[in-house]
Amino acid sequence: MACRRVLLLLTGWSPAVLAANVNLPPPVTGIAQDIYDLHMLLLYITGGIFVLVFGVMFWAILRHRKSAGHQAKHFHENTTVEIIWTLIPLLILVAMAWPATRLILQQKSSAGAELTIKVTGYQWKWHYDYLDDGVAFMSHLATPQSAIHQVAARGEHYLLEVDQPLVVPTGTKVRLLLTANDVIHAWWVPQLGVKQDAIPGFVRDVWFKVDRPGTYRGQCAELCGKDHGFMPIVVEAKAPADYQAWLAARQKAAAANLEDPNKVWPLAELMARGEKVYTQNCVACHQANGKGIPGAFPALDGSAMATKDKPGHIDIVLNGSKKNAAMAAWGKQLSDTDIAAVITYERNAWGNHTGDVVQPKDIKAARGGKA
Amino acid sequence: MTAIDSALQPAHDTAHGHHAKPSGITRWLFATNHKDIGSLYLWFAFSMFIFGGVLALCIRAELFRPGLQFWQPELFNQFTTLHGLIMVFGAIMPAFTGLANWMLPLMIGAPDMAFARMNNWSFWLLPPAALLLLISFAVPGGAAAAGWTLYAPLSTQMGMGMDLTIFAIHIMGVSSIMGSINIIVTILNLRAPGMTMMKMPMFAWASLITAYLIIAVMPVLAGVVTMVLTDRHFGTHFFNAAGGGDPVLYQHIFWFFGHPEVYIMALPAFGIVSHIIPTFSRKPLFGYTSMVYATSSIAILSFMVWAHHMFTTGMPATAQLFFMYATMLIAVPTGVKVFNWIGTMWQGSMSFETPMLFAIGFICLFTVGGLSGVTLSIAAIDIQLQDTYYVVAHFHYVLVAGALFSLFAAVYYWFPKMTGRMYSEFWGKFHFWWSLLWFNVTFFPMHFLGLAGMPRRIPDYNMQFTDFNTMASVGAFCFGLGQLIFFANMLHSLRHGRPAAAKPWEGADTLEWQIATPAPYHSFVEAPDLEVGENGRIDAMHGGKHH
C-alpha cells in the first residue's frame, strides 16, 4: 500500500492523487473549502519558491565545482541584489496575507447563529447540550477495548466512532460554545474546517454551516492525558426536516427516561446498569478487571475503599479525590441512579462480594439534598 | 589593548610550565579548560541524543501499526514528553554550548572562556538534571506525560515525575544561563586586538545573539514551571480556573520562552553553516553585514510571534492578525540568509566533503521546514494543521535537518582541529546520504498524515493513517541505525584516524586554522595581533603563544 502511494506521488501530482489521504479531507462547509483553496495556493507558491531557489543552487553545484575546474570569483556583496531579494519575498508575503486576512475575519464572525450548542470536554469524552431544546448527552468512544488491544477485528471507523454523535441540521449556521471540565481539549472536525480549544473556565465560540447531509469525523486535538487518542468527535448533519424529527424523538425519550429518584432498585438491575456506567466512565483508569494501573491508578478489586468504607466510596465518586486530580468529581456528570449503580457494581464485581446495595436516594442524601 | 593585557596577565604568569595537563578523572571533574569542558558538553549531548533517540524509537514502534502493541497510552505520553525535553535541553542546546566552548576562544584569539570555574559548574549541573529526568520513569505515576510543553492544567494532574521534571528544567536553565554569560563576556571582552565586532566570525555572532536570547527567556520558563509547581503543591491557582486562574496564561508565558527557544536552536546552526559554505566554496561569505543584521532581526522578531502557537485557543481576530503578520515577517530575514548562502556558493569552486554535504542538506531541508512554517503562519490554515502531524513534520525539518545536521557538519568540520586526526571521509559521506534518505522517509509522510487529519501525541490511530505511519517507523529505525555509523566513525578516527594538517580544508581562513593541530591545550595564552577581514578571515597574525 505504502509503496503504491509513493509510486502514485512520483508519477503524477494530480488533484486526484492529492485527494487520496495526502491532503486535507474533502470540505463540506464554505470555510473548510476556503481553507482548502488557500492551502493549495500556499502549496503552489511555496513549492514554486523551493524549485526556483534550489534550482539555482543545484545549478551552482553542477557548474561551479572544483572538480569541474571552476575558479572561484571573489565578490562578496551586491547591494542591488540584496535589496531585491529582501523586497520580493515581502511582496509575496503581502499577496499571501491578503486572502488569509479575509478568511480569518470570516472564521471569526459567529454572529447570527440559528442554533447554539454547548460543548464541554471531559477526560475523555464530549458532552453536547442543545441549549434551547432541552436535549443534552454525553458522547463516548464506541470502539471496544478488545479492538484496541488487538483481540477483536477493527471496523472501518476504528477510533473515530461514538455512541451518540452530535446531530446538526444542514444549511443552518450552527454556533458551538466550547468549554472544558478538567483540562484543555480541542474540538476538531477537519471536514467542517473547525478546530477550537475547549478550555476550563472559559467559553469560546466557533461556527459552521454544513452544506450537505453526511457523517463527519474528527478527534480531540489537544493532549489531554492518558486517553487523548480515544475521544473522537462525530457530527451527523441531517436535512432540517430529519433533524427536527430526531430532535422530537430525543425530547420524547428524555421525558420518558426521567427516573423516579426514590425508586428502590434490586441488586441485579443495579449491577447491570453499573457495569455499563463503569465501562463508559471508569474503565480507562481502573481497568476492566478493577486492578487499576499500579503507581498511577489505584485498584478497586479488593481495596479497602471498595470493600469496607462505604461513605468514603460514595464521597470520592461524588466529589473526586483531593490527593489525585485524575479522579474527577462524577457528581457533576452522572445522575444519582448512575452513581448508585456504579458504586454498587464496584462493591460487588470481581473479588468484591460485599453484597452492599447503594440506592439513588443514598446518593441524593450524600449530596446533601442538592441534586 | 590595556584592558586585554590586564585580562591576559594572570594566564600569562601561570603559563610557564607549572600547569601541566591534568590527568585522570580529576581532569574532567575539575575541568576549567575550555577544550575539556567543550568535549564534556559534546559527549553529554551525544549520550542524550541517543537517550532521546531511543525514546523516539519507542514512539515509532508503537505507531508502526494501528492498535496498542507495546505500551499503554500513559507510558506512550511519557515517551513523547521526555523525547522532546531531552532532545531540546539535553542534546541540542548543550551541543551548541559545547561547540561554542571549544571554538569561540580559538576563533577570537582568547586564552579560554572568561569564567573558567563557572564554566565547570555550568557543565556539571547537566548530568544531575538528566538523572532526574531518567529516574522520573521509575517513580510512582511515571515520568511527566503532559507533552514537552507541560501545558497546565494537565501538568497539575501528574504524579511526582512532573516535580522531578520541573527541577530538572530549573537546573538546566541555570546551567544554560551561566553558559550564556560566559559566552557573552568572552566575546565582548576577550577578542584579540584586530578582531572587531563587525569582523568577527558568524559563529561568534550567532553564539552571542543566542546567548542573549537564552538569558532573556530561560528565566521565563523557570518562572512558569515554578508557577505549575506552586499550583501543584502550595495551593496557588495561577492556572486553575476553579480558583480564578487562567489556563491560557500558561501558554502565553510558555511560548514567550518557547518561540525564542526555537531560534536558540537555530541561530548557532546558521552560524556554523556560514563557516562551512564559504570554506568549501573557496569564496568569502556573501553579504556578511546583512547576515549579522538578519540574525539580529530574527532574534528580535522571535519575541513578537509567540502566540502563533496558540491560534486555536480562541484569540480575537485582531490578535490572530497581528501574530500572523509578525510571524510571516520572519520569513524575510530567514530568506535573506538562505539567499546569502546560495550567493556564496554561486561562482565558487566547490568541493563536497562531509561537512559541506551536511551544510547543503541543512539549507535544503531547513528551507522545507521554513516553507511549511509559512503555511502554518497563516492563521486561517493553521486552524486545520495545529496539533497535527503536519506540525510534527514541520519542526523536525527545522530541528533534525536543521539543528542536528548543522551539528554533524560542525563536528566533521572541526574534528581535525579538536583531535588532530581525520575522520573517515567514506563513512562520513555514507552517514550523510543514509541520514538524508531516512530522515525524509520518516518525516516527509508526516505532512500527509497531518493534512489528512491525524492529531499528534496519540498512541493509536484509524487505519487510513497506517501506510504513512508504517513508512515513518521504518524510516526512523533506519535513521537511528545510521547514527551508530557516525559514532563508530568518530570513535575509530579518534584513535586511528590519519593525522590531520593544521589546515585540512583548503578554503578555511578563520583564526582556529592558524594554529597547530590538534589545538594546543592552552592556546593564545598571549593574545595575537590580528589583521582581520569579514567573517573572521585572518589576513595576518603576529605573536600569540600557546602551550
Interface residues (C-beta under 8 A of the other chain):
Chain A: M1 A2 R5 V6 N21 V22 N23 L24 P25 D34 I35 L38 H39 L42 L43 T46 I49 F50 V53 F54 V56 M57 A60 I61 H64 R65 K66 S67 H70 Q71 A72 K73 H74 F75 H76 E77 N78 V81 E82 W85 T86 P89 L90 L93 M96 A97 A100 T101 L103 I104 L105 Q107 K108 A147 I148 H149 Q150 R154 E156 H157 Y158 L159 L160 L178 D182 V183 I184 A186 W188 P190 G193 V194 K195 Q196 D197 I199 P200 G201 F202 R204 D205 G218 Q219 C220 A221 E222 L223 C224 G225 K226 D227 H228 G229 F230 I293 G295 A296 A325 A326
Chain B: P66 G67 L68 Q69 Q72 P73 E74 N77 P140 G141 G142 A145 A146 G147 Y151 P153 L154 T156 Q157 G159 A241 A242 G245 D246 P247 V248 S281 R282 K283 P284 L285 F286 G287 Y288 T289 S290 T312 T313 G314 P316 A317 Q320 L321 M324 Y325 M328 L329 A331 V332 G335 V336 V338 F339 I342 G343 T344 M345 W346 Q347 G348 S349 M350 S351 F352 I360 I363 C364 T367 V368 L371 S372 V374 T375 I378 A379 A380 I381 I383 Q384 Q386 D387 T388 F448 L451 A452 G453 P455 R456 R457 I458 P459 D460 Y461 N462 M463 Q464 F465 T466 D467 F468 T470 M471 E534
